[in-house]
Amino acid sequence: MDGAEDNNIKVSRREFLKILGATGIVLTGGLFGLRSLLDEFATKKVLAQKNLTNTTLTPPNQEKEVYPYLQIEHRSDSPIPLQLPNEETFIVHNDGNIISWSCHIDVYGGVTNNGTPLGRDTPLSQFKILGQKVITIQPGAQIEVKVPTLWNNLGSSIQGVTVVGVCYDPVGDPLEPYDTIIIGQNNRKISSFIYLNSI
């Protein structure tokens, strides 16, 4: 038609590929975000249906259940000389069948009024926080985690200290109330050990 404007937009092959690549990045990021939301929804649904707590949670049935299953361990279970490091190293496992997007690793320390280590019959609520770290861990993965620690929370006259490493996922694999957790009990999310001034 005479006088009509040409509204077609001409794009070079190079520009077209740039636009296509950018679109792919956006779509891919959106899909990963959607998968994350779906994973979290599935986890919450399973926990709600079964009314699960930390003490009843077992490794998931691969066909019917979806959640992370976290465990923690320290490099040594024997007493360690009192040379307090500026970080503690733990090994964290996810034996579940879904990623833990927010796996918390907390480090606690406990001493008596006399500066000696708290006993293994002490609840976690009596310990003081020394350090925290949050990681993402894939199903079936095992990760070495170094957590910075601040020992001045315990005071200056320390003859020994009981150290507790705790791991959990607030959504998929939560922790019981701290006053119900006795550190000497068998608990896959708890790893405790002792630093002593003399061994």
N, C-alpha and C positions, 0 to 999 in steps of 0.2 A: 504494500500500500504506500502510495506516494506520501511523503512527509512524515511517515511513521518512524519512530525511533527504534533502533536496534537494541533490545534489552538483553541480548545474549552476552554472557560474561565469558571472555576468553581467558583461559588459564593455561600457562605453559605446562609441559610435562613435569618439569622440575618442581614447580609450585604445587601441582596436583599431588605429587608424591609426598611433599612436605605436609600438606593438609591431611592426606590419608594417614601418614605416620602419627601425626598429632592426635587424630581421631582414634587411632588404635590404642595409643597410650591412655587416653581418657577412658575408653571402654574397658581396657584391661584393669585399670585402677578401680573402676566402678565394680567390675566383677569380683575382684579380690575383696573389696569392701562389703559387697553383698554376701559373699561366702562367709566372711567373718561374722556378720550379723546372723546368718542362718545357723552357723555353728553354735553361737552363743544361745540362740533361741532353742535349738535342739537340746543343748545341755540343761538349760533351765527347765525345759519340759520334762526331761527324764527325771531330774531331781524332784520336781514337784509331784509327778505321778507316783514315785516310789517313796516320797517323804524321806529321802536319804539324809543321814548325818555322816560325819567323818568316821564314826566307829563302825557303821554298817556298810560303808562303801567298799566294794571288792572290785578286782579288775573287770572291766566291762565285757559282757557277752558281745563278741564282734558283730553278730547279726542283728541284735536287738537294742543295744544300749550304746550311747555315745557320750563320753566324758573323759577328761584327763584323769590320770591316776598317778599322783606324785609321790616320790620318795626322796629322802635326803640321807647322806652319810658324810662323816668327817674322815680325814685321811688316817687318823689314829684314834683308837679306843682306849689306849693306855695313858696313864698320867704323863704330862709333858712338863719339862722344867719351866719355871715362871720367867719366861722371856716374852712378854706380851707383844705380839706383832701388831702392825698397823692395819692388818687385814686377815681375815680367816678364810680358808679355802674349803669348800664343800663340793660334793658330787651330787647333782640333782638328776633324777630319772623321771621320765614320763612313760609309764607302762600302760597308759590308756590308749584310746583309739582316736583321739582328737587333739588338736593343738591347744596348749595353754597359752593364751595371749597375755595373761597377767599373772605369772608365777612369782609370788613373793618369797624372798629368802630373808628372814629376820634373824639377827644374832642377839642373844641375851646373855647377861652375866649375873651371877649371884654370889654374894659373900655375906657372912654373918656379921654381927656387930663387932666381933673380934677380928675381922678380916680374913676368916677362914672360909673355904668353899661351902656353899649350901649343900645339904644332903639331897640324895636322889629321890627322897620322898616328899620333896617340896613342890608345890604347884607352880606353874609357869607365871602366874600372876605376881609372885614374890620376886621375880627377876627384873632387872633393869635393861632397857634396850641399849645395845651398843652399836648397831649398824643395820642398815636395810638395803635391799637391792631388788629390782623387779626385772624379770627377763621374760622372753618368749621361748617356749620349748616345744618342739615337734613331737608327735606321738612316736614312741620307740627310741627317743633320743636320750643321750646321757651327756650332761654338760658340767664342766668344771667351772665353779662360780667363786670369784674372790669378792668378799664383802668387806669394805672399809670398816674399822672398828674404833670406837672412842672409849678408851678404858678409864678416862677421868670421871666417867659417870659413876664409878664404883668407889671413889675415894682414893686416898693416898696410902694408907697402911694396909696393904694387901699381902697376906701370907699365901694365898691361893684363891682360885676362883673356879666355879663351875660355869662352863660355857655351854649354851644351848643354841643349836641351829634349828630353825623351823622353816618349813616350806609349805605353801598352800596356794590355791587359786580361789579368790573370794567368790567366784561364780560357779566354777565347775567342780572344785574339790576343796570346799571350805574347811576351816578349822573349828574345833569345839571352843566353848568359852574357856578363857585362860585359867580360870580358877578350878576347872575340872581336869586339867591336863597335869598329870604327875610325871615329871621328867624321867623317872626311873622305869616307868611302864613301857611295855613294847608298843611303839607307835611309829609307823613308817614315816611320818612327817616330822619326827623329832630325832635329833642326833646330839647327844650330850657327851662332854668330856671334861677333864679337870686339869688345870694348870696348878702345880705345886711349887712352893719356894724351895723345898728340898725333897729329893726322891731317893 
